[in-house]
């Protein structure tokens, strides 16, 4: 894209700047539209599983319901509690929403179709996703209310607990792929199970890691059955209790952007990303981004399915699963995967 703008007479620096801005918009604008539509899809899936209709009035089949909700919160007054820290109170949702978008910079949508093809792309995602906790903790503190504060403490403990096991799970993926670059990780997933299937999830040694990653992704995004940061029966609405208007909407959008990111990471790290599910030549005729979006859509359905059907955990159960089950098992699996690779790939 930089070369195209240079051909229009721009200098290299300006061409790179304009190309980067266009690349950001090509990701951010469709992502925001996708977030609006996934909110609609989420509500439709819940309704179908509860034998209800769901949104069906605003627009054909209710497709414009999310945009109507967005217009409603946009027109509402932003209320800032008098006892809150006003600066931090307003900055917190901006941090959460911005961080949710930044991680998409390294997600490859097709071979070479990525905004920033970093050699340490996976480390970048880990670093960016870890920053998301600041928006939640700052919101709980700045609200100067006990229920948001309790929620922020829960969220901090929950996200830190499951990020530890996610880190060990990703070490297994990196060891097998031999790279932190997401494109290289995708290419390393070709031809598992007699050369037929694309995806680490079809590798018997890495399949348990995918199951743990999927569950950890639910906990990391505070989705049911791990939505203890927003449980109405205990915390009113959690760290969002004091928020209204667009500040509340920013948290809402950030939450769904994070859910889509976790769906994308499931697809990229364990199901071949933009590769077709079968390593069969005719399937490669279909553009890679279609395969990636189909996989993201499947995992989003799984996220909604779990939320509609699985009862909420108690907080002690949540912590026990993270520290007493996932952490030791993922650490053991790092030893198993590294030992297997040393014996078979490197002949030590």
Buried (B, 14 or more C-beta within 10 A) or exposed (E): EBEEBBEEEBEEEBBBBBBBEEBBEBBBEEBBEBBBBBBBBBBBBBBEEEEEEBBBEBBEEBBBBBBEBBEEBEEEEEEBBEEBBEEBBBBBBEBBBBBBBBBBBBBBBBBEBBBEBBEEBBBBBBEBBBBBBBBBBBBBBBBBBEBBBBBBBBBBBBBEBBBBBBBBBBBBBBBBBEBBBBBBBBBBBBBBEEEEBBBBBBBEBBBBBBEBBBBBBBBBBBBBBBBBBBBEEBBBBBBBBBBBBBBBBBBBBBBBBBBBBBBBBBBBBBBBBBBBBBBEEEEEEEEBBEBBBEBBBEBBBBBBEBBBEEEBBEBEEBBBBBBEEBBEBBEEBBEEBBEEBEEEEEEE
